[in-house]
């Protein structure tokens, strides 16, 4: 879900990952207004932009899922490929330095 900011005429002027001043209205990334806004305001293909927007949330879900599987002893961290282990460790370090629920990308546009 995205939060939209509108101008006085009711047109979307910005998208945010979380509620902020003037952007409390929540919309699905597949909403027609969102698609039209992206089509007009983004240089890349709007579908690529939508995938990119959803990737942020999916990455967080996957990190939490991996942590859960490890905590429940369903998988061992050391069973993951070394490159995956390194990337997970790097992201954990970055997340520790950030606020617990803060996303890496706050303002999309």
Backbone atoms as SQL, in Angstrom:
CREATE TABLE atoms (id INTEGER PRIMARY KEY, chain TEXT, resi INTEGER, resn TEXT, atom TEXT, x REAL, y REAL, z REAL);
INSERT INTO atoms VALUES
  (1, 'A', 1, 'UNK', 'N', 0.832, -1.185, 0.000),
  (2, 'A', 1, 'UNK', 'CA', 0.000, 0.000, 0.000),
  (3, 'A', 1, 'UNK', 'C', 0.878, 1.250, 0.000),
  (4, 'A', 2, 'UNK', 'N', 0.367, 2.264, -0.666),
  (5, 'A', 2, 'UNK', 'CA', 1.056, 3.542, -0.727),
  (6, 'A', 2, 'UNK', 'C', 0.162, 4.625, -0.141),
  (7, 'A', 3, 'UNK', 'N', 0.778, 5.696, 0.289),
  (8, 'A', 3, 'UNK', 'CA', 0.047, 6.844, 0.795),
  (9, 'A', 3, 'UNK', 'C', 0.204, 7.966, -0.213),
  (10, 'A', 4, 'UNK', 'N', -0.915, 8.586, -0.574),
  (11, 'A', 4, 'UNK', 'CA', -0.879, 9.608, -1.614),
  (12, 'A', 4, 'UNK', 'C', -1.041, 11.001, -1.016),
  (13, 'A', 5, 'UNK', 'N', -0.353, 11.926, -1.633),
  (14, 'A', 5, 'UNK', 'CA', -0.494, 13.345, -1.300),
  (15, 'A', 5, 'UNK', 'C', -1.154, 13.995, -2.506),
  (16, 'A', 6, 'UNK', 'N', -2.144, 14.829, -2.250),
  (17, 'A', 6, 'UNK', 'CA', -2.898, 15.464, -3.333),
  (18, 'A', 6, 'UNK', 'C', -2.748, 16.977, -3.298),
  (19, 'A', 7, 'UNK', 'N', -2.935, 17.595, -4.452),
  (20, 'A', 7, 'UNK', 'CA', -2.970, 19.061, -4.499),
  (21, 'A', 7, 'UNK', 'C', -4.395, 19.523, -4.203),
  (22, 'A', 8, 'UNK', 'N', -4.634, 20.835, -4.267),
  (23, 'A', 8, 'UNK', 'CA', -5.955, 21.385, -3.944),
  (24, 'A', 8, 'UNK', 'C', -7.034, 20.915, -4.914),
  (25, 'A', 9, 'UNK', 'N', -6.645, 20.544, -6.118),
  (26, 'A', 9, 'UNK', 'CA', -7.606, 20.069, -7.117),
  (27, 'A', 9, 'UNK', 'C', -7.902, 18.573, -6.962),
  (28, 'A', 10, 'UNK', 'N', -7.203, 17.914, -6.027),
  (29, 'A', 10, 'UNK', 'CA', -7.447, 16.484, -5.808),
  (30, 'A', 10, 'UNK', 'C', -6.564, 15.568, -6.619),
  (31, 'A', 11, 'UNK', 'N', -5.594, 16.122, -7.322),
  (32, 'A', 11, 'UNK', 'CA', -4.674, 15.309, -8.119),
  (33, 'A', 11, 'UNK', 'C', -3.534, 14.793, -7.250),
  (34, 'A', 12, 'UNK', 'N', -3.107, 13.576, -7.515),
  (35, 'A', 12, 'UNK', 'CA', -1.966, 13.013, -6.794),
  (36, 'A', 12, 'UNK', 'C', -0.715, 13.765, -7.204),
  (37, 'A', 13, 'UNK', 'N', 0.047, 14.216, -6.196),
  (38, 'A', 13, 'UNK', 'CA', 1.295, 14.924, -6.494),
  (39, 'A', 13, 'UNK', 'C', 2.518, 14.212, -5.924),
  (40, 'A', 14, 'UNK', 'N', 2.294, 13.225, -5.030),
  (41, 'A', 14, 'UNK', 'CA', 3.423, 12.486, -4.458),
  (42, 'A', 14, 'UNK', 'C', 2.927, 11.169, -3.880),
  (43, 'A', 15, 'UNK', 'N', 3.842, 10.202, -3.806),
  (44, 'A', 15, 'UNK', 'CA', 3.577, 8.906, -3.206),
  (45, 'A', 15, 'UNK', 'C', 4.565, 8.674, -2.081),
  (46, 'A', 16, 'UNK', 'N', 4.085, 8.056, -0.992),
  (47, 'A', 16, 'UNK', 'CA', 4.940, 7.784, 0.163),
  (48, 'A', 16, 'UNK', 'C', 4.737, 6.342, 0.610),
  (49, 'A', 17, 'UNK', 'N', 5.757, 5.765, 1.223),
  (50, 'A', 17, 'UNK', 'CA', 5.681, 4.403, 1.759),
  (51, 'A', 17, 'UNK', 'C', 4.921, 4.342, 3.077),
  (52, 'A', 18, 'UNK', 'N', 4.869, 5.463, 3.803),
  (53, 'A', 18, 'UNK', 'CA', 4.165, 5.492, 5.089),
  (54, 'A', 18, 'UNK', 'C', 3.448, 6.824, 5.209),
  (55, 'A', 19, 'UNK', 'N', 2.467, 6.916, 6.104),
  (56, 'A', 19, 'UNK', 'CA', 1.730, 8.175, 6.230),
  (57, 'A', 19, 'UNK', 'C', 2.661, 9.324, 6.613),
  (58, 'A', 20, 'UNK', 'N', 2.377, 10.481, 6.062),
  (59, 'A', 20, 'UNK', 'CA', 3.135, 11.679, 6.402),
  (60, 'A', 20, 'UNK', 'C', 2.211, 12.879, 6.249),
  (61, 'A', 21, 'UNK', 'N', 2.699, 14.054, 6.569),
  (62, 'A', 21, 'UNK', 'CA', 1.879, 15.263, 6.505),
  (63, 'A', 21, 'UNK', 'C', 1.280, 15.423, 5.109),
  (64, 'A', 22, 'UNK', 'N', -0.032, 15.438, 5.060),
  (65, 'A', 22, 'UNK', 'CA', -0.715, 15.599, 3.781),
  (66, 'A', 22, 'UNK', 'C', -0.845, 14.322, 2.977),
  (67, 'A', 23, 'UNK', 'N', -0.308, 13.228, 3.489),
  (68, 'A', 23, 'UNK', 'CA', -0.370, 11.949, 2.762),
  (69, 'A', 23, 'UNK', 'C', -0.864, 10.848, 3.697),
  (70, 'A', 24, 'UNK', 'N', -2.147, 10.938, 4.042),
  (71, 'A', 24, 'UNK', 'CA', -2.731, 9.930, 4.930),
  (72, 'A', 24, 'UNK', 'C', -3.594, 8.925, 4.167),
  (73, 'A', 25, 'UNK', 'N', -3.992, 9.281, 2.952),
  (74, 'A', 25, 'UNK', 'CA', -4.867, 8.415, 2.155),
  (75, 'A', 25, 'UNK', 'C', -4.077, 7.220, 1.620),
  (76, 'A', 26, 'UNK', 'N', -4.598, 6.042, 1.874),
  (77, 'A', 26, 'UNK', 'CA', -3.917, 4.813, 1.475),
  (78, 'A', 26, 'UNK', 'C', -4.515, 4.279, 0.172),
  (79, 'A', 27, 'UNK', 'N', -3.653, 3.833, -0.738),
  (80, 'A', 27, 'UNK', 'CA', -4.092, 3.268, -2.016),
  (81, 'A', 27, 'UNK', 'C', -3.244, 2.055, -2.351),
  (82, 'A', 28, 'UNK', 'N', -3.843, 1.126, -3.062),
  (83, 'A', 28, 'UNK', 'CA', -3.135, -0.047, -3.562),
  (84, 'A', 28, 'UNK', 'C', -2.199, 0.370, -4.689),
  (85, 'A', 29, 'UNK', 'N', -1.089, -0.336, -4.828),
  (86, 'A', 29, 'UNK', 'CA', -0.175, -0.006, -5.930),
  (87, 'A', 29, 'UNK', 'C', -0.805, -0.287, -7.289),
  (88, 'A', 30, 'UNK', 'N', -1.898, -1.042, -7.321),
  (89, 'A', 30, 'UNK', 'CA', -2.585, -1.343, -8.575),
  (90, 'A', 30, 'UNK', 'C', -3.753, -0.401, -8.851),
  (91, 'A', 31, 'UNK', 'N', -3.957, 0.601, -8.006),
  (92, 'A', 31, 'UNK', 'CA', -5.042, 1.563, -8.182),
  (93, 'A', 31, 'UNK', 'C', -4.842, 2.348, -9.485),
  (94, 'A', 32, 'UNK', 'N', -5.937, 2.597, -10.199),
  (95, 'A', 32, 'UNK', 'CA', -5.857, 3.309, -11.486),
  (96, 'A', 32, 'UNK', 'C', -5.214, 4.690, -11.350),
  (97, 'A', 33, 'UNK', 'N', -5.530, 5.409, -10.273),
  (98, 'A', 33, 'UNK', 'CA', -4.938, 6.730, -10.068),
  (99, 'A', 33, 'UNK', 'C', -3.430, 6.646, -9.899),
  (100, 'A', 34, 'UNK', 'N', -2.975, 5.631, -9.182),
  (101, 'A', 34, 'UNK', 'CA', -1.538, 5.431, -8.990),
  (102, 'A', 34, 'UNK', 'C', -0.878, 5.151, -10.324),
  (103, 'A', 35, 'UNK', 'N', -1.493, 4.272, -11.111),
  (104, 'A', 35, 'UNK', 'CA', -0.935, 3.927, -12.424),
  (105, 'A', 35, 'UNK', 'C', -0.851, 5.151, -13.328),
  (106, 'A', 36, 'UNK', 'N', -1.900, 5.972, -13.340),
  (107, 'A', 36, 'UNK', 'CA', -1.890, 7.183, -14.169),
  (108, 'A', 36, 'UNK', 'C', -0.809, 8.158, -13.700),
  (109, 'A', 37, 'UNK', 'N', -0.698, 8.321, -12.372),
  (110, 'A', 37, 'UNK', 'CA', 0.320, 9.214, -11.823),
  (111, 'A', 37, 'UNK', 'C', 1.722, 8.759, -12.242),
  (112, 'A', 38, 'UNK', 'N', 1.995, 7.469, -12.094),
  (113, 'A', 38, 'UNK', 'CA', 3.310, 6.946, -12.461),
  (114, 'A', 38, 'UNK', 'C', 3.568, 7.096, -13.954),
  (115, 'A', 39, 'UNK', 'N', 2.543, 6.859, -14.757),
  (116, 'A', 39, 'UNK', 'CA', 2.692, 6.971, -16.207),
  (117, 'A', 39, 'UNK', 'C', 3.078, 8.394, -16.609),
  (118, 'A', 40, 'UNK', 'N', 2.508, 9.404, -15.921),
  (119, 'A', 40, 'UNK', 'CA', 2.796, 10.806, -16.242),
  (120, 'A', 40, 'UNK', 'C', 4.106, 11.304, -15.641),
  (121, 'A', 41, 'UNK', 'N', 4.493, 10.780, -14.476),
  (122, 'A', 41, 'UNK', 'CA', 5.564, 11.407, -13.700),
  (123, 'A', 41, 'UNK', 'C', 6.851, 10.598, -13.566),
  (124, 'A', 42, 'UNK', 'N', 6.895, 9.424, -14.115),
  (125, 'A', 42, 'UNK', 'CA', 8.080, 8.591, -13.974),
  (126, 'A', 42, 'UNK', 'C', 8.627, 8.296, -15.372),
  (127, 'A', 43, 'UNK', 'N', 9.932, 8.436, -15.519),
  (128, 'A', 43, 'UNK', 'CA', 10.563, 8.225, -16.822),
  (129, 'A', 43, 'UNK', 'C', 10.555, 6.759, -17.253),
  (130, 'A', 44, 'UNK', 'N', 10.565, 5.839, -16.285),
  (131, 'A', 44, 'UNK', 'CA', 10.591, 4.416, -16.623),
  (132, 'A', 44, 'UNK', 'C', 9.172, 3.894, -16.820),
  (133, 'A', 45, 'UNK', 'N', 9.085, 2.688, -17.306),
  (134, 'A', 45, 'UNK', 'CA', 7.802, 2.013, -17.482),
  (135, 'A', 45, 'UNK', 'C', 7.093, 1.939, -16.132),
  (136, 'A', 46, 'UNK', 'N', 5.812, 2.344, -16.046),
  (137, 'A', 46, 'UNK', 'CA', 5.105, 2.316, -14.762),
  (138, 'A', 46, 'UNK', 'C', 5.052, 0.924, -14.129),
  (139, 'A', 47, 'UNK', 'N', 5.017, -0.123, -14.935),
  (140, 'A', 47, 'UNK', 'CA', 4.976, -1.488, -14.395),
  (141, 'A', 47, 'UNK', 'C', 6.296, -1.825, -13.714),
  (142, 'A', 48, 'UNK', 'N', 7.394, -1.361, -14.289),
  (143, 'A', 48, 'UNK', 'CA', 8.704, -1.573, -13.659),
  (144, 'A', 48, 'UNK', 'C', 8.752, -0.799, -12.343),
  (145, 'A', 49, 'UNK', 'N', 8.213, 0.413, -12.334),
  (146, 'A', 49, 'UNK', 'CA', 8.177, 1.220, -11.118),
  (147, 'A', 49, 'UNK', 'C', 7.333, 0.536, -10.047),
  (148, 'A', 50, 'UNK', 'N', 6.191, -0.047, -10.437),
  (149, 'A', 50, 'UNK', 'CA', 5.336, -0.750, -9.468),
  (150, 'A', 50, 'UNK', 'C', 6.056, -1.951, -8.875),
  (151, 'A', 51, 'UNK', 'N', 6.768, -2.694, -9.710),
  (152, 'A', 51, 'UNK', 'CA', 7.540, -3.817, -9.183),
  (153, 'A', 51, 'UNK', 'C', 8.596, -3.329, -8.206),
  (154, 'A', 52, 'UNK', 'N', 9.231, -2.237, -8.563),
  (155, 'A', 52, 'UNK', 'CA', 10.251, -1.679, -7.683),
  (156, 'A', 52, 'UNK', 'C', 9.650, -1.248, -6.346),
  (157, 'A', 53, 'UNK', 'N', 8.492, -0.625, -6.377),
  (158, 'A', 53, 'UNK', 'CA', 7.827, -0.197, -5.147),
  (159, 'A', 53, 'UNK', 'C', 7.464, -1.392, -4.268),
  (160, 'A', 54, 'UNK', 'N', 7.002, -2.469, -4.886),
  (161, 'A', 54, 'UNK', 'CA', 6.608, -3.637, -4.091),
  (162, 'A', 54, 'UNK', 'C', 7.831, -4.427, -3.620),
  (163, 'A', 55, 'UNK', 'N', 8.952, -4.321, -4.318),
  (164, 'A', 55, 'UNK', 'CA', 10.169, -5.034, -3.911),
  (165, 'A', 55, 'UNK', 'C', 10.610, -4.662, -2.503),
  (166, 'A', 56, 'UNK', 'N', 10.470, -3.408, -2.144),
  (167, 'A', 56, 'UNK', 'CA', 10.890, -2.948, -0.824),
  (168, 'A', 56, 'UNK', 'C', 10.163, -3.723, 0.267),
  (169, 'A', 57, 'UNK', 'N', 8.853, -3.840, 0.123),
  (170, 'A', 57, 'UNK', 'CA', 8.064, -4.567, 1.114),
  (171, 'A', 57, 'UNK', 'C', 8.351, -6.056, 1.107),
  (172, 'A', 58, 'UNK', 'N', 8.527, -6.619, -0.077),
  (173, 'A', 58, 'UNK', 'CA', 8.791, -8.055, -0.189),
  (174, 'A', 58, 'UNK', 'C', 10.137, -8.402, 0.434),
  (175, 'A', 59, 'UNK', 'N', 11.126, -7.565, 0.245),
  (176, 'A', 59, 'UNK', 'CA', 12.449, -7.815, 0.835),
  (177, 'A', 59, 'UNK', 'C', 12.337, -7.890, 2.348),
  (178, 'A', 60, 'UNK', 'N', 11.591, -6.969, 2.934),
  (179, 'A', 60, 'UNK', 'CA', 11.427, -6.961, 4.390),
  (180, 'A', 60, 'UNK', 'C', 10.709, -8.229, 4.857),
  (181, 'A', 61, 'UNK', 'N', 9.697, -8.639, 4.117),
  (182, 'A', 61, 'UNK', 'CA', 8.959, -9.867, 4.449),
  (183, 'A', 61, 'UNK', 'C', 9.891, -11.074, 4.381),
  (184, 'A', 62, 'UNK', 'N', 10.704, -11.149, 3.344),
  (185, 'A', 62, 'UNK', 'CA', 11.630, -12.283, 3.205),
  (186, 'A', 62, 'UNK', 'C', 12.658, -12.305, 4.329),
  (187, 'A', 63, 'UNK', 'N', 13.165, -11.143, 4.715),
  (188, 'A', 63, 'UNK', 'CA', 14.119, -11.089, 5.832),
  (189, 'A', 63, 'UNK', 'C', 13.469, -11.620, 7.108),
  (190, 'A', 64, 'UNK', 'N', 12.246, -11.171, 7.367),
  (191, 'A', 64, 'UNK', 'CA', 11.538, -11.623, 8.565),
  (192, 'A', 64, 'UNK', 'C', 11.222, -13.117, 8.491),
  (193, 'A', 65, 'UNK', 'N', 10.889, -13.613, 7.310),
  (194, 'A', 65, 'UNK', 'CA', 10.611, -15.040, 7.133),
  (195, 'A', 65, 'UNK', 'C', 11.860, -15.883, 7.382),
  (196, 'A', 66, 'UNK', 'N', 12.988, -15.442, 6.864),
  (197, 'A', 66, 'UNK', 'CA', 14.255, -16.159, 7.093),
  (198, 'A', 66, 'UNK', 'C', 14.567, -16.194, 8.585),
  (199, 'A', 67, 'UNK', 'N', 14.401, -15.049, 9.257),
  (200, 'A', 67, 'UNK', 'CA', 14.636, -15.003, 10.715),
  (201, 'A', 67, 'UNK', 'C', 13.721, -15.985, 11.448),
  (202, 'A', 68, 'UNK', 'N', 12.466, -16.029, 11.061),
  (203, 'A', 68, 'UNK', 'CA', 11.510, -16.934, 11.701),
  (204, 'A', 68, 'UNK', 'C', 11.899, -18.398, 11.492),
  (205, 'A', 69, 'UNK', 'N', 12.262, -18.749, 10.263),
  (206, 'A', 69, 'UNK', 'CA', 12.660, -20.128, 9.974),
  (207, 'A', 69, 'UNK', 'C', 13.905, -20.531, 10.765),
  (208, 'A', 70, 'UNK', 'N', 14.810, -19.607, 10.937),
  (209, 'A', 70, 'UNK', 'CA', 16.029, -19.885, 11.715),
  (210, 'A', 70, 'UNK', 'C', 15.680, -20.037, 13.194),
  (211, 'A', 71, 'UNK', 'N', 14.856, -19.125, 13.720),
  (212, 'A', 71, 'UNK', 'CA', 14.458, -19.205, 15.139),
  (213, 'A', 71, 'UNK', 'C', 13.722, -20.504, 15.454),
  (214, 'A', 72, 'UNK', 'N', 12.946, -21.001, 14.513),
  (215, 'A', 72, 'UNK', 'CA', 12.186, -22.242, 14.731),
  (216, 'A', 72, 'UNK', 'C', 13.010, -23.482, 14.380),
  (217, 'A', 73, 'UNK', 'N', 14.285, -23.270, 14.068),
  (218, 'A', 73, 'UNK', 'CA', 15.198, -24.365, 13.705),
  (219, 'A', 73, 'UNK', 'C', 14.718, -25.185, 12.510),
  (220, 'A', 74, 'UNK', 'N', 14.031, -24.526, 11.593),
  (221, 'A', 74, 'UNK', 'CA', 13.603, -25.198, 10.368),
  (222, 'A', 74, 'UNK', 'C', 14.753, -25.193, 9.365),
  (223, 'A', 75, 'UNK', 'N', 15.505, -24.114, 9.369),
  (224, 'A', 75, 'UNK', 'CA', 16.738, -24.045, 8.578),
  (225, 'A', 75, 'UNK', 'C', 17.845, -23.515, 9.475),
  (226, 'A', 76, 'UNK', 'N', 19.051, -23.810, 9.108),
  (227, 'A', 76, 'UNK', 'CA', 20.220, -23.238, 9.775),
  (228, 'A', 76, 'UNK', 'C', 20.760, -22.116, 8.913),
  (229, 'A', 77, 'UNK', 'N', 21.165, -21.036, 9.552),
  (230, 'A', 77, 'UNK', 'CA', 21.728, -19.910, 8.813),
  (231, 'A', 77, 'UNK', 'C', 22.897, -20.375, 7.953),
  (232, 'A', 78, 'UNK', 'N', 23.688, -21.295, 8.479),
  (233, 'A', 78, 'UNK', 'CA', 24.875, -21.777, 7.758),
  (234, 'A', 78, 'UNK', 'C', 24.525, -22.645, 6.552),
  (235, 'A', 79, 'UNK', 'N', 23.260, -23.046, 6.422),
  (236, 'A', 79, 'UNK', 'CA', 22.836, -23.807, 5.246),
  (237, 'A', 79, 'UNK', 'C', 22.625, -22.912, 4.030),
  (238, 'A', 80, 'UNK', 'N', 22.471, -21.620, 4.271),
  (239, 'A', 80, 'UNK', 'CA', 22.307, -20.684, 3.167),
  (240, 'A', 80, 'UNK', 'C', 23.638, -20.506, 2.449),
  (241, 'A', 81, 'UNK', 'N', 23.609, -20.210, 1.163),
  (242, 'A', 81, 'UNK', 'CA', 24.874, -19.935, 0.450),
  (243, 'A', 81, 'UNK', 'C', 25.636, -18.799, 1.129),
  (244, 'A', 82, 'UNK', 'N', 26.941, -18.843, 1.056),
  (245, 'A', 82, 'UNK', 'CA', 27.774, -17.833, 1.725),
  (246, 'A', 82, 'UNK', 'C', 27.429, -16.415, 1.287),
  (247, 'A', 83, 'UNK', 'N', 27.150, -16.229, -0.009),
  (248, 'A', 83, 'UNK', 'CA', 26.795, -14.891, -0.489),
  (249, 'A', 83, 'UNK', 'C', 25.495, -14.418, 0.159),
  (250, 'A', 84, 'UNK', 'N', 24.527, -15.306, 0.308),
  (251, 'A', 84, 'UNK', 'CA', 23.260, -14.953, 0.949),
  (252, 'A', 84, 'UNK', 'C', 23.499, -14.604, 2.412),
  (253, 'A', 85, 'UNK', 'N', 24.337, -15.383, 3.086),
  (254, 'A', 85, 'UNK', 'CA', 24.653, -15.099, 4.491),
  (255, 'A', 85, 'UNK', 'C', 25.257, -13.710, 4.639),
  (256, 'A', 86, 'UNK', 'N', 26.191, -13.383, 3.754),
  (257, 'A', 86, 'UNK', 'CA', 26.861, -12.080, 3.820),
  (258, 'A', 86, 'UNK', 'C', 25.872, -10.940, 3.597),
  (259, 'A', 87, 'UNK', 'N', 24.991, -11.088, 2.608),
  (260, 'A', 87, 'UNK', 'CA', 24.019, -10.033, 2.323),
  (261, 'A', 87, 'UNK', 'C', 23.034, -9.867, 3.475),
  (262, 'A', 88, 'UNK', 'N', 22.598, -10.975, 4.049),
  (263, 'A', 88, 'UNK', 'CA', 21.673, -10.909, 5.181),
  (264, 'A', 88, 'UNK', 'C', 22.338, -10.217, 6.365),
  (265, 'A', 89, 'UNK', 'N', 23.586, -10.561, 6.631),
  (266, 'A', 89, 'UNK', 'CA', 24.318, -9.935, 7.747),
  (267, 'A', 89, 'UNK', 'C', 24.481, -8.429, 7.516),
  (268, 'A', 90, 'UNK', 'N', 24.797, -8.045, 6.289),
  (269, 'A', 90, 'UNK', 'CA', 24.958, -6.624, 5.968),
  (270, 'A', 90, 'UNK', 'C', 23.656, -5.869, 6.211),
  (271, 'A', 91, 'UNK', 'N', 22.550, -6.431, 5.750),
  (272, 'A', 91, 'UNK', 'CA', 21.250, -5.772, 5.918),
  (273, 'A', 91, 'UNK', 'C', 20.863, -5.686, 7.390),
  (274, 'A', 92, 'UNK', 'N', 21.184, -6.733, 8.160),
  (275, 'A', 92, 'UNK', 'CA', 20.880, -6.701, 9.591),
  (276, 'A', 92, 'UNK', 'C', 21.631, -5.563, 10.267),
  (277, 'A', 93, 'UNK', 'N', 22.883, -5.374, 9.880),
  (278, 'A', 93, 'UNK', 'CA', 23.670, -4.291, 10.474),
  (279, 'A', 93, 'UNK', 'C', 23.065, -2.936, 10.136),
  (280, 'A', 94, 'UNK', 'N', 22.635, -2.770, 8.897),
  (281, 'A', 94, 'UNK', 'CA', 22.023, -1.507, 8.488),
  (282, 'A', 94, 'UNK', 'C', 20.710, -1.295, 9.243),
  (283, 'A', 95, 'UNK', 'N', 19.894, -2.336, 9.339),
  (284, 'A', 95, 'UNK', 'CA', 18.610, -2.221, 10.040),
  (285, 'A', 95, 'UNK', 'C', 18.800, -1.904, 11.515),
  (286, 'A', 96, 'UNK', 'N', 19.868, -2.409, 12.139),
  (287, 'A', 96, 'UNK', 'CA', 20.131, -2.103, 13.553),
  (288, 'A', 96, 'UNK', 'C', 20.406, -0.621, 13.739),
  (289, 'A', 97, 'UNK', 'N', 21.041, -0.004, 12.756),
  (290, 'A', 97, 'UNK', 'CA', 21.382, 1.411, 12.853),
  (291, 'A', 97, 'UNK', 'C', 20.183, 2.310, 12.567),
  (292, 'A', 98, 'UNK', 'N', 19.159, 1.744, 11.933),
  (293, 'A', 98, 'UNK', 'CA', 17.957, 2.512, 11.607),
  (294, 'A', 98, 'UNK', 'C', 16.905, 2.288, 12.681),
  (295, 'A', 99, 'UNK', 'N', 15.856, 3.089, 12.632),
  (296, 'A', 99, 'UNK', 'CA', 14.700, 2.854, 13.502),
  (297, 'A', 99, 'UNK', 'C', 14.122, 1.491, 13.129),
  (298, 'A', 100, 'UNK', 'N', 13.569, 0.740, 14.074),
  (299, 'A', 100, 'UNK', 'CA', 13.126, -0.627, 13.832),
  (300, 'A', 100, 'UNK', 'C', 12.189, -0.828, 12.640),
  (301, 'A', 101, 'UNK', 'N', 11.226, 0.066, 12.427),
  (302, 'A', 101, 'UNK', 'CA', 10.270, -0.151, 11.353),
  (303, 'A', 101, 'UNK', 'C', 10.443, 0.787, 10.172),
  (304, 'A', 102, 'UNK', 'N', 11.530, 1.530, 10.168),
  (305, 'A', 102, 'UNK', 'CA', 11.759, 2.486, 9.102),
  (306, 'A', 102, 'UNK', 'C', 12.180, 1.753, 7.838),
  (307, 'A', 103, 'UNK', 'N', 11.545, 2.100, 6.720),
  (308, 'A', 103, 'UNK', 'CA', 11.924, 1.505, 5.451),
  (309, 'A', 103, 'UNK', 'C', 13.127, 2.246, 4.898),
  (310, 'A', 104, 'UNK', 'N', 13.870, 1.582, 4.043),
  (311, 'A', 104, 'UNK', 'CA', 15.051, 2.204, 3.452),
  (312, 'A', 104, 'UNK', 'C', 14.654, 3.377, 2.583),
  (313, 'A', 105, 'UNK', 'N', 13.577, 3.235, 1.824),
  (314, 'A', 105, 'UNK', 'CA', 13.109, 4.319, 0.958),
  (315, 'A', 105, 'UNK', 'C', 11.808, 4.834, 1.536),
  (316, 'A', 106, 'UNK', 'N', 11.805, 6.087, 1.993),
  (317, 'A', 106, 'UNK', 'CA', 10.588, 6.655, 2.573),
  (318, 'A', 106, 'UNK', 'C', 9.750, 7.296, 1.491),
  (319, 'A', 107, 'UNK', 'N', 10.254, 8.322, 0.879),
  (320, 'A', 107, 'UNK', 'CA', 9.502, 9.016, -0.157),
  (321, 'A', 107, 'UNK', 'C', 9.833, 8.420, -1.503),
  (322, 'A', 108, 'UNK', 'N', 8.792, 7.982, -2.206),
  (323, 'A', 108, 'UNK', 'CA', 9.005, 7.358, -3.504),
  (324, 'A', 108, 'UNK', 'C', 9.209, 8.417, -4.580),
  (325, 'A', 109, 'UNK', 'N', 8.367, 9.407, -4.594),
  (326, 'A', 109, 'UNK', 'CA', 8.472, 10.467, -5.594),
  (327, 'A', 109, 'UNK', 'C', 8.329, 11.811, -4.917);
